Amino acid sequence: MDNHQSKLAEELADRKHLFCASPQTLLCTINSMILESLIPYHPGDARPVPGVSTYQMIDQAAELSYTWVRYFANVCFTGQW
């Protein structure tokens, strides 16, 4: 993603939590804003997320490490890249 803040703002705007504008569309966005159309944002519970992503990252790192160890062991024993 080239600009995660823009992507987040666009997603929150699509969900009607805020108005999103670029410098080129700012005046039009301000003129057409209907504040009553906004939906309050209620943050979710992010506590379960680190546990899931941590386990996934550990599994992926372990698999990658195992793959590289096998590859380099093969190179060492056979001399073939």
Helices and strands as residue ranges (DSSP letters): H 4-14, H 26-32, G 35-37, H 48-78
